[in-house]
Amino acid sequence: MNNQDLKNRLLEIISKELKIERNNISLGSSANDFTEWDSLSNVRLTLKLEKEFNITISYSETAMMDDINDLFQLIKNKTLDKNLK
């Protein structure tokens, strides 16, 4: 999966899970930008991303994220690491 495909898939998943219009979400968006993105939806979103990309995301990793771009970079690095093994 190339970066553009990964970005599009990530934004689609966020849109679907949080029930937010896709065109309102960008890599610069953060949880603070959406009332729909609360702690429970964050857990559901994390579980969905783990399943979709076959990765594990720790609580400490999610706590360090400032925006969706941080999440994108994390997924990109984890999927790249997995493909290199």
C-alpha positions as CSV (number, residue, x, y, z in Angstrom):
1,M,0.0,0.0,0.0
2,N,1.5,3.3,-1.0
3,N,1.3,6.5,1.2
4,Q,-1.6,8.0,-0.7
5,D,-3.6,4.7,-0.4
6,L,-2.8,4.5,3.3
7,K,-3.8,8.1,3.9
8,N,-7.1,7.6,2.0
9,R,-7.9,4.4,3.9
10,L,-7.1,6.0,7.2
11,L,-9.3,9.0,6.6
12,E,-12.1,6.8,5.3
13,I,-11.9,4.7,8.5
14,I,-11.9,7.7,10.7
15,S,-14.9,9.2,8.8
16,K,-16.9,6.0,9.1
17,E,-16.1,5.2,12.7
18,L,-16.7,8.7,14.0
19,K,-19.5,9.4,11.5
20,I,-17.8,12.6,10.3
21,E,-18.0,13.8,6.7
22,R,-14.8,12.7,4.9
23,N,-14.2,16.1,3.4
24,N,-14.1,17.6,7.0
25,I,-11.1,15.5,7.9
26,S,-7.4,16.0,7.0
27,L,-4.1,14.9,8.3
28,G,-3.9,18.1,10.3
29,S,-7.1,17.4,12.1
30,S,-7.1,16.2,15.7
31,A,-9.5,14.7,18.2
32,N,-10.1,18.1,19.6
33,D,-11.6,19.3,16.3
34,F,-14.5,16.9,16.6
35,T,-17.1,16.5,19.4
36,E,-17.7,13.0,18.0
37,W,-14.1,11.9,18.9
38,D,-14.4,11.1,22.6
39,S,-12.5,8.6,24.7
40,L,-14.8,5.7,23.8
41,S,-14.8,6.4,20.1
42,N,-11.0,6.7,20.3
43,V,-10.8,3.1,21.7
44,R,-13.2,1.8,18.9
45,L,-11.1,3.7,16.3
46,T,-7.9,2.2,17.6
47,L,-9.3,-1.3,17.6
48,K,-10.6,-0.8,14.0
49,L,-7.2,0.5,12.8
50,E,-5.3,-2.4,14.5
51,K,-7.6,-4.9,12.8
52,E,-7.5,-3.1,9.4
53,F,-3.8,-2.7,9.2
54,N,-2.8,-5.8,11.3
55,I,-0.8,-3.8,13.8
56,T,-0.8,-3.1,17.5
57,I,-1.2,0.4,18.9
58,S,-0.3,0.9,22.5
59,Y,-2.0,3.4,24.8
60,S,1.3,5.3,25.2
61,E,1.5,5.7,21.4
62,T,-2.0,7.1,21.2
63,A,-1.4,9.5,24.1
64,M,1.6,11.0,22.2
65,M,-0.4,11.8,19.1
66,D,-1.3,15.4,18.4
67,D,-3.1,15.0,15.1
68,I,-4.1,12.5,12.4
69,N,-0.8,12.9,10.7
70,D,0.9,11.4,13.8
71,L,-1.5,8.5,13.5
72,F,-0.7,8.2,9.8
73,Q,3.1,8.2,10.5
74,L,2.6,5.5,13.2
75,I,0.6,3.2,10.9
76,K,3.0,3.8,8.0
77,N,6.0,2.9,10.2
78,K,4.4,-0.1,11.7
79,T,3.2,-1.5,8.4
80,L,6.6,-0.8,6.8
81,D,8.4,-2.6,9.7
82,K,6.0,-5.6,9.3
83,N,6.7,-5.8,5.6
84,L,10.5,-5.7,6.2
85,K,10.4,-8.7,8.5
